[in-house]
Every structure is written in structure tokens, then in C-alpha cells.
């Protein structure tokens, strides 16, 4: 594990899709379509809308942060008491759409809230690797 | 998608602080942990119970005192978070591509 990953906990998945952004946008923002590939939900692409994704292993609660049709969609993703932010970016290409999903483990403002606190997440994660090295 | 109990245990900043102190200072009693925590002894005990359920601390009774020690190896699933989520999204992207083929 790299130092960077312990600090930011970021996951990026990116794919080239042979479909126009308008179609990809519908697939990632319309509740019934989201249900077909991600999870059952009551999602609405409206800023500040709070939604729930449900699966057999549990549920994810989120709030829409920003919506820029056919370009960018961002929402919070809270599961198991850990909050993260999922941001979808659509870029039109000559063959369709480049779709990029970035999930960042800890929201910048959440890190701000813990700033100065000894038990803040950034410090905690910084120390984690060292602690594990010592563990049997 | 394991680690629910662990994630809930460390999501609380007070519990993280208690756990970090045990990692740094080794074996401590509830009294010693309470002294610099700014919360009551019953509250510290409650947090320790949750940490214990998550496997993050171990207790040892010595006479009338209970000593707690950190079990940092129990944190391993947290380090797997990125790997688990990457696997989760790869599968969902596959399903998204299948859906896009079916859509108009």
C-alpha cells in the first residue's frame, strides 16, 4: 500500500463506452435504470436530494451534491458508518463517452471538521500502516 | 463486504482516540483511559465494549482492575476498503455496459 492511498482512500474506475453521453447520463441518473446495474433506489438527480441504494448486503445512504447534465454528477455515499463521495464524469469522445467514477473515502469538509483533533481520520490513516507493521 | 462492526467501531472519533492511545501507550486500565479522555468512566467502558466487539481491543482482569490493550491487526479490513470498492465498481460497470446495450 502506498502512502498516498492511506491518506486519500480513492478508487477510480474509468471506461470508454460506445454510447453517447446523453444515453450514459440517463443510465446513471434515472432511478429505474440505476436499479438495473447498480442497486434498487429512490434516486433523483436533484441537488440536496437524499436517497437510499438497497442491496441484499445492506444499504447505502447518499445526498446529491451537484448535477451538471451529461457532464458531471456527484453524491455522498455512506455505508458502514464510513462516508465517501462518488463523482461521475462524462466526456464526449469521437466514439462515444469516456465514463469516469471516482470515489474518495473522506470528504474534504469532513476532514476539515476533524482538523486539529488528534483522532482525525487523516492522522489515523497515516499512522495505520506503521501500526500494522508492528502487529503480529 | 465484511467489516461492518469494525467500521462502525472506528467511525466514532472518541473510540478512535481511545484506540490510538492504547496503540501508543500499551496496556491501560479503564481508570487511566478515563483520566485524559474528557468523558465519564461509564462512557469510556461503553466505548471499550464496542471496540472489544470489533476485535480492536482485548481485556485482561488483574485483581480488581481490567486492563485493555490494542489489537491493531483487527484493522486489516479497513486497508482492504479500496480493493473491495474497486472490485465492486468493476462489476457494476460490467452491468452498466450490458444495460447500455439494451437501451435505446
Interface residues (C-beta under 8 A of the other chain):
Chain A: X1 X5 X6 X9 X10 X11 X13 X15 X17 X19 X23 X24 X26 X27 X28 X33 X36 X37 X38 X57 X58 X80 X81 X82 X99 X101 X103 X105 X114 X117 X118 X119 X120 X124 X127 X128 X129 X131 X132 X134 X135 X136
Chain B: X1 X3 X4 X7 X8 X10 X11 X13 X14 X16 X17 X20 X23 X71 X72 X73 X75 X76 X78 X79 X81 X82 X85 X86 X89 X90 X92 X93 X95 X96 X97 X98 X99 X100 X103 X104
